[in-house]
Amino acid sequence: MSHLDFDIVSDLDIRISDLCYINSTNSYVRIYKQIMQNKPNLRNDKMNITLDMTSKYTILSCLAGPKNKANSKPIKPKTNPIQSQFNPKQTQLKPIQTQNKPNLAKGRNMNENSTPRPASVKLSETMSNDLKDKTLNELEQIIAGLGQKKYLAEYIFQFIHAEDVTDILKITPLSKAFREQLIKNDYHISQLNILNKLTDKDGTIKYVFGLDDGNRIETVLLLDGKRRTLCVSTQAGCKMGCEFCATGRIKFRRSLSAGEIVDQIYSVQKDAGKISNIVYMGMGEPLENYDAVVKSVQILNNPAGRNIGIRHITVSTCGLAPAIKKLAYEEIRPRLAISLNAPTDELRTRLMPINKKYPIAKLLDVVRIYQLKAKERVTFEYVMIKGINDSLLHAGQLVKLLRTVKCNVNLIEYNPHGGCKYKGSGMEKISRFAEVIEEAGIENTIRLKKGSSICAACGQLGANLNNVSSTGDSVRHE
């Protein structure tokens, strides 16, 4: 027998009786009767209900969704339904993780951007046993679910995210029996595999990582004096299809987990030393992998782990307006960068198909919301493509567009890659463009090319993975 704690949250309208439709109801009826018998005590925060393994399996199966809903009948309560929410944060089962689920912890206010949990989820997709992929709160849930004290979660988090331990048996503050229990329950600590390392003559280093399923991603370390910036990937491939980007030409494989995102930082730090800044500007669209990206930021910022300051973390996006607005209402808000690249909808849609769904006006509306919440200026990235978006007319249109937005514009010369039809604008034209917007009061920075000879510059990631080569030589480290 084991215990299952139901956390009662009266202001939510999801009922225990709504959890599932099942064909075999014996276990569920027994559980339901126990709940109803305890109903007078619902004003207390929790009910403790004893369940056997059959009952636990039944609830897990129900939460995953029925296999044949048409032949199933709902269990109808005989009395008023319990106004409560099954809370995975309080369960002693392994917590069930779902994408875009709201935080149901007691005391946290729900805002208009919270997304309700889907009616059904696949257990194989939600119950990841990679401890590196867990926030400290999630580790506490797991520890409690295994009958241990929650404070042990901080040891696990610290050893993984501060000490870089990848073997559960080496988390020595835990008892040997508990370490073995974690392993027996299929928990593990993932680790990326460095397949290749390329170094440009300007000092830029590109890492090619292998994922457990055979996919590959690229991560770039940029050196600028004492400033050491790591550009991390969030997806294997990309769905956005931007005209000028090599990654957009690669078939999308999948999104990365939070563990795979943070491990890029840990692996590079182990190889090349401390990193001062993290930018989510590698392969993939970060906000299309929203949950994992936000979770990875929380993990990196946690004082018990790497404790990277939130102002040293930047998330870039091609302009997913709803996700930007949602990020504005998170408790933790990194710096925001918008890949703009054109001053008009007509031109931007041509270069970036996402603009058809979220045009510039809508994008700027949510940028202003983000600024209001984060109280930080936003960076707009503008890739300078010869004869496409680099005229003085374009500069004037950009001034008119951004005049009322507190921002900085990064001007980036386009970096060619094999098979591309565009060329970079050249430094003379970029400098003149910069002068025009500077005179209008818009701060800007001209970003120098770095890593172009190893396809590590902006817009080049994945070029080699796609069997596309760039001009120039590289220093290869096997």
C-alpha positions in Angstrom: 0.0 0.0 0.0 1.1 3.6 -0.6 -0.3 7.0 0.1 -1.6 9.6 -2.4 -2.0 13.2 -1.2 -4.7 15.3 -2.9 -4.0 19.0 -2.7 -7.4 20.9 -2.5 -7.5 24.1 -4.5 -11.0 25.4 -4.3 -10.8 28.1 -6.9 -10.1 25.7 -9.8 -13.0 24.0 -11.6 -11.3 20.6 -12.4 -12.8 17.9 -10.3 -11.4 14.6 -9.0 -14.4 13.0 -10.8 -13.3 14.6 -14.1 -9.9 12.9 -14.0 -10.9 10.0 -16.3 -13.2 7.7 -18.1 -12.3 4.1 -17.5 -13.7 0.7 -18.4 -12.7 -1.0 -15.2 -14.1 1.1 -12.4 -13.6 -1.0 -9.2 -10.4 0.8 -8.1 -11.7 4.2 -9.0 -15.0 3.7 -7.1 -13.0 2.7 -4.1 -10.8 5.8 -4.3 -13.8 8.0 -5.0 -15.7 6.7 -1.9 -12.6 7.4 0.2 -12.5 11.0 -1.1 -16.2 11.5 -0.5 -16.0 10.2 3.1 -13.3 12.8 3.7 -15.3 15.6 2.2 -16.1 17.3 5.5 -12.3 17.8 5.9 -11.8 19.4 2.5 -11.2 22.8 4.0 -7.9 21.4 5.4 -5.2 21.6 2.8 -4.8 17.9 2.2 -6.4 14.5 2.4 -4.2 11.5 2.8 -5.6 8.4 1.0 -4.2 5.0 1.2 -3.9 3.3 -2.2 -2.7 -0.1 -3.4 -0.6 -0.4 -6.6 -3.7 -1.2 -8.7 -5.2 2.1 -7.7 -2.0 4.0 -8.4 -1.8 2.3 -11.9 -5.5 3.2 -12.5 -4.9 6.9 -11.8 -1.8 7.0 -14.0 -3.7 5.3 -16.8 -6.6 7.7 -16.4 -4.4 10.7 -16.6 -2.9 9.4 -19.8 -6.3 9.3 -21.4 -8.7 6.4 -22.2 -7.8 4.0 -25.0 -11.4 3.7 -26.0 -13.4 6.6 -24.8 -16.5 5.7 -26.8 -17.0 2.5 -24.8 -16.3 4.1 -21.5 -18.7 5.6 -19.0 -17.9 8.5 -16.6 -18.3 7.9 -12.9 -21.0 10.2 -11.7 -20.7 11.4 -8.1 -23.7 10.8 -5.9 -23.2 14.1 -4.1 -21.9 17.5 -5.1 -18.6 17.2 -6.9 -15.4 18.1 -5.1 -14.1 21.4 -6.3 -10.5 20.4 -6.3 -7.6 19.8 -8.6 -5.4 16.7 -8.7 -2.0 18.3 -8.0 1.0 16.5 -9.3 3.2 18.6 -7.0 1.7 17.0 -3.9 1.5 13.4 -5.2 3.7 10.6 -4.0 3.5 9.1 -7.4 6.2 10.1 -9.9 5.0 13.6 -11.1 3.4 13.7 -14.5 4.9 16.5 -16.6 2.8 18.1 -19.3 3.6 20.9 -21.8 2.1 24.3 -21.0 0.7 23.1 -17.7 -0.2 25.7 -15.1 1.6 25.9 -11.8 -0.8 24.6 -9.3 1.3 25.2 -6.2 -0.7 26.6 -3.4 -0.4 30.4 -3.1 0.7 31.1 -6.7 -1.7 33.4 -8.5 -3.0 32.2 -11.8 -2.8 34.8 -14.6 -4.5 35.2 -17.9 -1.6 33.6 -19.7 -1.8 30.3 -17.8 -2.6 27.5 -20.1 -4.9 24.7 -18.8 -3.5 21.1 -18.8 -4.5 19.0 -21.8 -7.3 16.5 -21.3 -5.0 13.6 -22.1 -1.3 13.1 -22.3 1.0 10.3 -23.3 2.9 9.0 -20.3 5.9 8.1 -22.5 6.2 11.8 -23.5 5.7 13.3 -20.0 7.4 11.1 -17.4 11.1 11.9 -18.3 13.4 10.3 -15.8 16.4 12.5 -16.6 17.2 14.3 -13.3 19.2 17.0 -15.2 15.9 18.0 -16.8 14.2 18.8 -13.5 13.9 22.1 -11.7 14.5 22.0 -7.9 10.8 22.0 -7.3 10.3 19.0 -9.6 13.1 17.2 -7.8 11.3 17.8 -4.5 8.2 16.1 -5.9 10.2 13.1 -7.1 11.9 12.7 -3.8 8.7 13.0 -1.8 7.1 10.5 -4.2 9.8 8.0 -3.3 9.2 8.4 0.4 12.2 10.5 1.1 12.7 14.0 2.7 12.4 16.9 0.3 15.6 18.6 1.4 17.5 15.8 -0.3 16.4 17.3 -3.6 18.8 20.3 -3.1 21.8 17.9 -2.8 20.8 16.3 -6.1 20.3 19.6 -7.8 23.6 21.0 -6.5 25.6 18.0 -7.5 24.1 17.9 -11.0 24.0 21.7 -11.8 26.9 23.0 -9.7 29.3 20.1 -9.4 28.6 18.6 -12.9 28.1 15.1 -11.5 26.6 12.7 -14.1 26.5 9.5 -12.0 23.8 9.1 -9.4 26.1 6.9 -7.3 28.5 9.9 -6.8 25.8 12.0 -5.1 27.3 11.0 -1.8 25.1 13.0 0.6 22.4 10.6 -0.3 22.4 7.2 1.4 23.6 4.3 -0.7 20.1 2.7 -0.4 18.4 5.8 -1.8 20.9 6.2 -4.6 20.2 2.6 -5.6 16.5 3.3 -5.3 16.7 6.1 -7.8 18.6 3.9 -10.2 16.1 1.1 -9.7 13.3 3.5 -10.6 15.1 4.2 -13.9 16.3 7.7 -13.0 19.5 8.9 -14.6 21.6 12.0 -15.4 22.0 12.7 -19.1 25.2 13.9 -20.7 25.8 15.3 -24.2 28.5 13.9 -26.3 31.0 16.2 -28.1 31.3 14.8 -31.6 33.5 17.6 -33.0 35.1 20.9 -32.1 36.0 23.5 -34.7 38.1 26.6 -34.0 38.1 29.7 -36.2 41.2 31.9 -36.5 39.4 34.7 -34.6 39.0 32.4 -31.6 35.4 31.4 -32.1 34.8 27.7 -31.2 31.9 25.6 -32.5 30.9 22.4 -30.8 28.9 19.6 -32.5 27.0 17.6 -29.9 25.4 14.2 -30.4 22.0 13.6 -28.8 20.9 10.2 -27.4 18.7 9.6 -30.4 21.4 10.2 -33.0 20.4 13.8 -33.8 23.1 16.5 -33.8 23.1 20.2 -32.7 25.7 22.9 -32.7 26.8 25.4 -30.0 29.1 28.4 -30.4 31.5 30.0 -28.0 32.2 33.7 -28.9 35.2 35.4 -27.3 35.4 39.2 -26.9 38.1 40.2 -24.4 36.9 39.0 -21.0 33.3 38.6 -22.3 32.7 34.9 -23.1 29.3 34.3 -24.7 27.8 30.9 -25.5 25.2 30.6 -28.2 23.0 27.6 -27.4 20.6 25.6 -29.5 17.0 24.8 -28.5 15.9 22.5 -31.3 17.4 20.0 -33.8 16.5 21.7 -37.0 13.9 24.5 -37.2 10.3 24.9 -38.5 10.5 28.7 -39.2 12.0 28.5 -42.6 13.7 32.0 -42.7 15.1 32.6 -46.2 18.6 33.6 -45.1 19.2 31.0 -42.3 21.0 27.7 -42.9 19.2 26.0 -40.0 15.9 26.8 -41.6 16.9 24.6 -44.5 17.4 21.5 -42.3 14.6 19.1 -41.7 13.1 19.7 -38.2 13.8 16.7 -36.0 12.6 17.6 -32.5 12.8 20.1 -29.7 15.5 19.7 -27.0 14.7 19.1 -23.3 15.7 21.6 -20.7 18.5 19.1 -19.6 19.9 19.1 -23.2 19.9 22.9 -23.3 21.7 23.4 -20.0 24.1 20.6 -20.7 25.5 22.6 -23.6 26.7 25.2 -21.1 28.0 22.6 -18.7 29.9 20.7 -21.4 31.5 23.8 -22.9 32.5 25.2 -19.5 34.2 21.9 -18.7 36.1 22.1 -21.9 36.8 25.9 -22.3 36.3 27.5 -18.9 33.8 29.9 -17.4 31.1 31.5 -19.5 29.8 35.0 -18.8 26.7 35.2 -21.0 24.2 32.8 -22.5 22.3 33.6 -25.7 19.5 31.4 -27.0 20.4 32.1 -30.6 21.6 28.8 -31.9 19.6 26.2 -33.9 15.8 26.4 -33.6 13.2 28.9 -32.5 13.5 29.1 -28.7 9.9 30.2 -28.0 8.6 27.4 -30.2 10.1 25.2 -27.5 8.7 27.4 -24.8 8.4 25.1 -21.7 11.9 23.6 -22.0 13.5 27.0 -22.6 11.8 28.7 -19.6 12.7 25.7 -17.4 16.3 25.8 -18.6 16.5 29.5 -17.7 15.1 28.7 -14.2 17.7 26.0 -13.7 20.6 28.1 -14.9 19.5 31.0 -12.7 18.9 29.0 -9.5 21.4 29.9 -6.7 21.8 26.2 -5.9 23.1 25.5 -9.4 25.2 27.7 -11.8 23.5 30.8 -10.5 23.8 32.7 -13.8 22.3 36.2 -13.4 19.1 36.7 -15.4 20.6 39.8 -17.0 23.3 37.6 -18.5 20.8 35.4 -20.3 19.2 36.5 -23.6 16.4 34.7 -25.4 16.0 35.4 -29.1 12.9 34.9 -31.2 11.8 35.3 -34.8 8.6 36.9 -33.4 6.1 34.4 -31.9 3.9 37.1 -30.4 1.7 34.9 -28.1 4.8 33.3 -26.6 6.5 36.7 -26.0 3.4 37.9 -24.2 3.3 34.7 -22.1 7.0 35.2 -21.2 6.2 38.7 -20.0 4.1 37.2 -17.2 6.6 34.6 -16.0 8.2 35.2 -12.6 11.6 35.1 -14.3 12.3 37.2 -17.4 15.5 37.0 -19.4 16.6 39.7 -21.8 14.7 39.6 -25.1 16.0 39.9 -28.6 13.8 40.0 -31.7 15.0 38.9 -35.1 13.5 41.7 -37.2 15.5 42.0 -40.4 13.1 44.2 -42.3 11.2 47.5 -41.7 8.0 46.6 -43.6 5.6 43.7 -43.5 5.9 43.0 -47.2 9.7 42.6 -47.0 9.7 40.8 -43.7 7.1 38.2 -44.9 9.3 37.5 -47.9 12.4 36.9 -45.7 10.6 35.4 -42.6 7.3 33.5 -43.3 6.3 33.8 -39.6 5.5 37.5 -40.3 2.4 36.5 -42.2 1.0 35.1 -39.0 2.4 37.7 -36.6 2.9 41.0 -38.5 5.2 43.7 -37.3 2.4 45.8 -35.6 1.3 42.8 -33.5 4.9 41.9 -32.7 5.7 45.4 -31.4 2.5 45.4 -29.3 3.7 42.4 -27.3 7.3 43.8 -27.2 5.9 46.8 -25.4 4.1 44.5 -22.9 7.3 42.7 -22.3 9.2 45.9 -21.7 6.6 47.1 -19.3 6.9 43.9 -17.2 10.7 43.3 -17.5 11.6 47.0 -17.4 14.4 46.4 -19.8 15.1 47.6 -23.4 14.7 45.0 -26.1 17.3 44.2 -28.8 16.3 44.0 -32.4 18.6 42.0 -34.7 18.8 43.2 -38.3 20.8 41.0 -40.7 22.1 43.3 -43.5 21.6 41.6 -46.9 23.0 43.3 -50.0 20.4 44.9 -52.2 17.5 43.5 -50.1 17.1 45.5 -46.8 20.2 47.7 -46.6 19.2 51.0 -48.4 18.9 54.4 -46.8 15.2 54.1 -47.5 15.1 51.0 -45.4 17.0 52.8 -42.7 14.4 55.6 -42.6 11.6 53.1 -42.4 13.3 51.4 -39.5 13.6 54.7 -37.7 9.9 55.4 -38.1 9.1 51.9 -36.9 11.2 51.8 -33.8 11.1 55.5 -32.7 8.8 54.9 -29.8 10.4 51.6 -28.6 13.1 51.6 -26.1 15.6 49.4 -27.9 19.0 48.7 -29.3 19.5 47.5 -32.9 22.3 45.0 -33.7 23.4 45.3 -37.3 24.7 42.0 -38.5 26.3 41.5 -41.9 24.7 38.5 -43.7 26.9 35.4 -43.5 26.7 33.3 -46.7 26.5 29.5 -46.6 26.6 26.9 -49.4 23.6 27.1 -51.7 22.4 30.6 -50.5 21.4 33.3 -53.0 22.3 36.3 -50.8 25.4 38.3 -50.1 26.4 40.5 -47.2 26.0 44.3 -47.5 29.6 45.2 -46.8 31.0 47.3 -44.0 30.7 50.6 -45.9 27.0 50.3 -46.5 26.4 49.0 -42.9 28.2 51.9 -41.4 26.1 54.4 -43.4 22.9 52.6 -42.4 24.1 52.8 -38.8 24.7 56.6 -39.0 21.2 57.2 -40.3 19.5 55.4 -37.4 22.0 56.8 -34.9 21.2 60.3 -35.9 17.5 59.6 -35.3 18.3 58.6 -31.7 18.2 54.8 -32.1 21.2 53.1 -30.4 22.8 50.5 -32.5 25.8 48.2 -32.6 27.6 46.8 -35.6 28.3 43.1 -34.9 31.6 42.0 -36.5 31.8 38.7 -38.3 33.0 35.9 -36.1 33.3 32.2 -36.8 32.3 32.4 -40.5 35.1 30.1 -41.7 33.7 27.3 -39.6 30.0 28.0 -40.3 29.6 29.3 -36.7 28.5 32.9 -37.6 24.9 34.2 -37.3 22.6 32.2 -39.7 25.2 29.5 -40.5 24.5 26.9 -37.8 23.6 23.6 -39.3 25.2 24.4 -42.7 27.7 21.6 -42.2 25.1 19.2 -40.8 23.1 19.7 -44.0 26.2 18.8 -46.1 26.6 22.5 -47.0 30.0 24.0 -46.7 31.1 27.6 -46.3 34.2 29.2 -47.7 37.3 29.4 -45.6 39.5 27.0 -43.6 38.9 25.8 -40.1 41.1 24.2 -37.4 39.6 20.8 -36.6 40.0 19.2 -33.2 39.1 15.6 -33.1 
